[in-house]
Each structure stands twice: as C-alpha cells, then as structure tokens.
C-alpha cells in the first residue's frame, strides 16, 4: 500500500523501513524557577534581591539533579540491594 507523504508524492514500503523516532524533552530549569518565584527576567536584571533568590534556587536545582543522577548511576552499577542504595 502506498502512503501519502506530502506534495503529491507517495511512498510505498513497510513501516519497518522508517527510522525509529526518539523524543527529546527540552529542560529549562531557569524558566521553571522564574515561574515558581513569579519573577520576570527584567526583575532579575534590575533587582539584586531577585537575582540572589534565583541564583540560590538555581544552585539548589542543580544540586538536586546531580544527586539524582548519582543515585541512578549507583543503582545501575551496584544493584538495588547494594549498601550504597538504601531502600527507604
């Protein structure tokens, strides 16, 4: 069966010939922090208090992400029953 692919062309073949698609999730931690604090980028540029708040939350987010990655790696390396990966 031929499938339409646009511009009047038709493609005949099986779906197995198509390359596998991969979803990529874009992460924007700074935008998420600004939305959480209800602060605009203009306030960050002009207000030193807002700037320090955003910087603290950004460092906290990076620290949490780093710790989560380390925990996942330890689980992959050592297994779930390891001394390093304690169940809580």
C-alpha positions in Angstrom: 0.0 0.0 0.0 1.4 3.4 -0.8 1.2 6.2 1.8 1.0 9.9 1.0 3.9 11.9 2.4 3.0 15.3 1.1 3.5 17.4 -2.1 1.7 14.8 -4.1 4.5 12.2 -3.6 3.6 8.7 -2.5 5.8 6.3 -0.6 5.4 2.6 -0.9 7.0 0.4 1.7 6.6 -1.0 5.1 6.6 0.9 8.3 9.6 -1.1 9.5 11.8 0.7 6.9 11.2 4.0 8.7 13.9 5.1 11.2 12.9 4.9 14.8 11.8 8.2 16.3 13.2 9.5 19.6 11.5 12.0 21.8 13.7 14.7 23.2 12.5 16.7 26.2 13.9 20.1 26.5 14.6 21.1 30.1 14.7 24.8 31.0 15.3 25.0 34.8 15.8 28.7 34.8 12.3 29.3 33.2 10.8 26.9 35.7 12.4 28.8 38.6 11.3 32.1 37.4 7.8 30.9 37.1 7.9 29.4 40.6 9.2 32.6 42.1 6.8 34.7 39.9 9.8 36.8 38.9 10.4 38.2 35.4 13.8 38.3 33.7 13.7 42.1 33.9 13.5 41.9 37.7 16.4 39.6 37.8 18.5 42.1 35.8 17.5 45.1 37.8 16.9 43.8 41.4 19.8 42.3 43.3 17.5 40.6 45.8 15.6 38.8 43.0 18.9 37.9 41.4 20.2 36.3 44.5 16.9 34.4 45.0 17.0 33.0 41.5 20.7 32.1 41.9 20.0 30.2 45.1 17.1 28.2 43.6 19.2 27.5 40.5 22.1 26.1 42.6 19.6 24.1 44.6 18.1 22.7 41.4 21.5 21.7 40.0 22.5 20.1 43.3 19.3 18.0 43.4 19.7 17.0 39.7 23.3 16.0 40.4 22.3 13.9 43.4 19.5 12.2 41.5 22.0 11.3 38.7 24.5 9.9 41.2 21.8 7.8 42.8 20.6 6.4 39.5 24.2 5.5 38.5 24.9 3.8 41.8 21.7 1.7 41.3 22.9 0.7 37.8 26.4 -0.1 39.0 25.7 -1.8 42.3 22.1 -3.1 42.0 19.2 -2.3 44.2 20.4 -4.4 47.2 23.7 -2.7 47.5 25.0 -0.9 50.6 25.1 2.4 48.7 21.5 2.3 47.6 19.4 2.0 50.7 15.7 1.5 50.4 13.6 3.9 52.4 
